[in-house]
Amino acid sequence: MGRTTELRRELKRVFLPLLEGKGFTVDTTAAPAFTAFRRKAVDSVHVVEIQWDKYGRPRFVINFGKCPLEGLYVRGQLVSPSQVYAGWLEESGRLQPRHGNSSTNWFSQEKHWLRRLLDVERLRQPSEVVEDLLRLFPEVEAYLESCVVGEHIRIFRIQREVPDSGSRRTSA
């Protein structure tokens, strides 16, 4: 069994049904690195992703954003909203429990280094990590509905190329 297996199972058991209940559909095309969820809203498609640590450690972050209903131009090609990822969007966000740029600030089973020295168990229970996510996920929903930036949200913006024929283009 891999290092992320139990955490992935707990997310599948608890978080995926929550998203499906909110109208999101799952896309595992980029698995195991990413699992994407999308739902159509009035004026956009909401994109939410689970991004896993690239070294296989039991940690993940939530990326999200809004894609125009017509899709997104990527390298001159119109990409359907059903294939767009949050990082491609002009504006996207990231939900993580702690501030900082490294994956040590992501949702993680790994305990803080001091706790690892003092505790017998090196890892937190998967249910604890998912509880943290459930507690903070309303910040993502508030952003998707009203563009409210919560305490655990980071917003990223990329510069788009100037449209040459009225279409929106990006160099993602």
N, C-alpha and C positions, 0 to 999 in steps of 0.2 A: 504494500500500500504506500502511495506517495505521501509527501509531507503535507499536501494541501487537500487530500481526499476527504477527511472528516469535515473540514471547514466548507468545502464545496457541497458536501451532502447537506449540511445544516442550512446553507444558503438556498439550496434547491428545495428543502423541506419547508422553510419559513418565508424567505424573501421572494422567491419566484411566484408563489401563489398570491402574495400581496400585490406585486406588480401586475400580474394577470388580472386580478380583481379590479385594478385601476385602468384596465383597457390596453395594457401593453402586450405586445407579442414578442416572443423570444426569437433570437437569431444567433445560432451557434456557429456560423460560417467561419469566424475567426478564432474559434476555440482551439486550444485551451487558454490562449493568452487573453482573449476578450470574450465576453458574452454580452451581446447588445439586446436592448429592448426598445421597441418603438410603438408609439400610438399617434393616431391622427387627432389633431386638435382643430379648432376653428380656422386658424390662420397659419398653422405650421404643423410639423411632425416633431413630437418630443422624442429625443434620443437619450437613453440612459444606458451606461455600460459598466460592467464590472471588469476592471483591468487587474490582472494578476501580476505579481512580482515576477520579473523575467528570469530570476534565478531559482524559481521553484520554492521560495520560502512561503510560509502560510500567512500571506498578507495580500491585501487588495485595496483598490481605491475605486470610487464611483466617479465617472466622467459623465457629463450631460450637456445638453444644449437643445436648440430649436432649429430645425431645418425648414427652409421654405417649402411650401406644398408642391411646387413645381420641380423641386430637386435642387441640385447644386452643380455648378460647373467646376470640374476638377480637371486640370490640364487640357482644357478645351473641350471636354466631353461632359454632357449633361448626365449626372448620376442620379438615379431614382432615390427618393428619400428612404426607401426600404434597404438601400445599400450604403447609406452615408454613416460615417462614424463621427462622434463628437469632436474629435481633434481636427476635423476638416472644416468645421464651421467657423464663420467669421468671429463669432463669440461663443465660447464654451466655458463650462465650469467644472470644478472638481470639488467633491465632498471628501474631507478627511478629518479625523477626530482631533489632530494636533496640527499646529502651524509648522511649516517648514517645507523644504524642497525635496528632501530625500524620502525614500519609501519607508524609512523607519517611522514616519509620521502617518502612515496608512493604517487602515483597520488591520489588526494583526493578532495572531495567537501568541506571538513572542512577547514575553514580559520585558519591562524596562530592565536595563542591565543590572541595576542595583537589586531589583526584586529577584532576578535570576541567581544572584549570589546568595541571597538569604532564603529562598524557597527551594523546596525539594523538587517540585514540578517546574519544568522550564517553560511550559506552554500553558496559556489560558485555555479554557474550554471553548470549543467552537460556538456554543450557545451564548457565551459572554460577548464574543465579537459580534455576532449577529444582533444581539440586543443593543449594542452600541450603534450599529447601523440603523436599526429601527428607530432608535431615539433621535438620531440626527437626520434621517431621510426627509422629514417634513420640511427641512430647509431647501431641499431640491424641489419639492413640490411647490413651495412658495416662489421659488425663482421661476419655474416653468409657467406658473399661472400669472405672476405679477411682477417678475423681474426683481424681487426682493432678495438682496444678498445677505445671507445669514452669517453668523460668526464662524462657521466651519466650512465656508464656501470660498473658493478662489476663482476669480474670473480671468480668462485668457482671451486676448483679441489678436487676430492676425490681419495683416494688411492685404486687401484684395487688389488685383490688377484692375486698371481702369477698363470697364466694359467697352468693347469696340463696336458692338452691334446691338446694344440695348440688353444684352444678356449679362448675367452676373458670372464672373469668372474668379477662380482662385488658383493658386499655385501649390496647393496642398499635395 
